[in-house]
Amino acid sequence: MTSTDVKAEIEQLRHQLNQHNYYYYVLDDPRIPDSEYDRLMGQLQQLEAQNPQLITSSSPTQRVGAEPLKAFTQITHAVPMLSLDNAFSVEEMADFERRIQDRLKTSDSITMAIEPKLDGLAISLRYENGELVTAATRGDGTTGEDVTQNVRTIDCIPLTLLRDDYPEVLEVRGEIFMPKKGFNKLNQRALTAAEKTFANPRNAAAGSLRQLDPRITATRPLSFFSYGTGETSVPVGESHSQIMAALKNWGLPVSPELTVRTGQQSLKATYDAIASQREDLPYDIDGVVFKVDDLKQQQKLGFVSRAPRWAIAWKFPAQEELTTVEAIEFQVGRTGSITPVARLKPVFVGGVTISNATLHNMGEVRRKDVRAGDTVFIRRAGDVIPEVVRVLSERRVENALPVKLPESCPVCGSDIIRPEGEAVARCSGGLFCAAQRKEAIKHFASRKAMDIDGLGDKIIEQLVDQGLIHSPADLYQLGADQLSSLERMGDKSAKNLVDALEQSKETTLNRFIYALGIREVGEATARNLAIEFKTLEAIREASDEQLQSTPDVGPVVASYIKSFFEQSHNNEVVNSLVAAGIRWPAIEIDDSESPVSGKTFVLTGSLSRPRSEYKELLLEAGAKVAGSVSKNTDYLVAGEKAGSKLARAESLGVEVLDENTLLEFLAE
Ligand code: IVH
């Protein structure tokens, strides 16, 4: 190759790599497999190694490589980096729009651009002639720290802009954040290495960006979304949404949730929609930002002190608050698991008042070193059980003692055992323990199990405490007179409960198996067992090996099932239940007709309908659905971006179907 050819080849490779980065990170639509990307990168690295004079700092190969710094230098922002005013209610949002209408002397609704408020840290990226030249933190808004070397290691931030129509100077403002998955992995790694963990993704992102050694930053899973511009040599749009579209075109990631709406109702609906997605988004957000879309209107509105009049952050209720631990107690679960629980001074967090938080297990208590009397951060996110995030150690009271696992069960006094290698300690009392009995019966009666209407937790607790029932089977011997003697139970509701018990006898085999509360046998596994074995007798008599041929049943679950049916008291309960009249329709599956019945499916990747919907359809058609691919899998249904499951299916020779073929199968 002549030197001009080499140069052209190198440029061609760089262009291709940048383009594929854009498809992957900005459009979220990869066009080539990772292996192909790696191959192109390898090719470029090789050519550059042979022709070092052709290496430029903006080459995709040059993301890491800078030497550690002694200290960060300061950068003065060409345009100050502002902050946002907050709103916490519909009323405050309405006030915000009213103030704008007054200033603009209009009664028309104002068109707003809406995007999630990302919970990370603000950054200003400066591109000159299409190349990333500096990246600076917000600092005090006027000057920030030069973190260019670190920002260059973030894969989704382009080192060079795409297309040639960018302005000579383009400052992009946005948020650097750490996606939840990456954060969890990072903390998991820190835990195994006995290193300090980060309290939340935002701290992790900030800590990762403030590394003097860019090689450390390069190992951290950081990401970025643009939300505005600073200095630009020419205007890049007439509205916020146009600017965002232009940035996206130049290869900068923009929040996919960005929308433009007009009118309070519509704004509120968008806020609600984003709030409801919050838990499912791959990154933390702490509110929704509303910006007047039209730049002319923005200019007329201007700023007050540090915040624009044309934007507001409607924040979600705080998910973390401080409170004190009044005591640490131990709860006994259905399978005897002993869970330490922090009793808290009640505190309002995540929209509700919290007075208990789980501490999961003793390992967690030790790691967080939570003690009675401590001041702690409590977190409640969505439907998740409230948690103690960390202790504020500087506020520890004197003489606070470390928590000790009790030697005997606080409920029944049996020994507490902690099997080798398990995080969870357990009460050895089994169904002798009133706590385990109560939980087992609550589970038995629950909606997805026997679905006994009107048999609430409080009633079960009374029944067990008064010695009226010892096992689920005793429920079916209860008469209306016994029930009506309970607290807050009239004759009418006692009679209704007896009727509900009678009705619950008509059930399905999978509900019944699930209701037994065998360790690790959830709804899906119960269903798979019912389909695989068809009768209770067959499950009871199944060998370890036969059990393991059921989807999602491995050696551990198989051993739990076997040992459940090996215990005579369990068998007695099962026999009494059947004797009491619990029954289910026989399961018959005609394998000859449907191409899916009896077959084991695994679903992966993104499909056009929720996976749960397909699962439902498959189960109805008599198929089994497993969560992971094994040699027992018949078909893998792979949607877009199928990852490791697809690879595993291919290596095991499992047939892979696309969504359309699945639909054809189901139609048959
Ligand atoms: S706009 C002139 N948009 O929130 C307005 N900020 O409380 C400047 N933030 O420092 C900010 N998501 O770090 C804007 N979609 C978004 C945002 C956002 C997160 C952060 C940003 C800023 C802070 C202000």
Residues whose N, C-alpha, C, O or C-beta is under 5 A from the ligand:
A	BS01	IVH	L82 S83 L84 E115 P116 K117 L118 L121 A122 E175 Y227 V289 P308
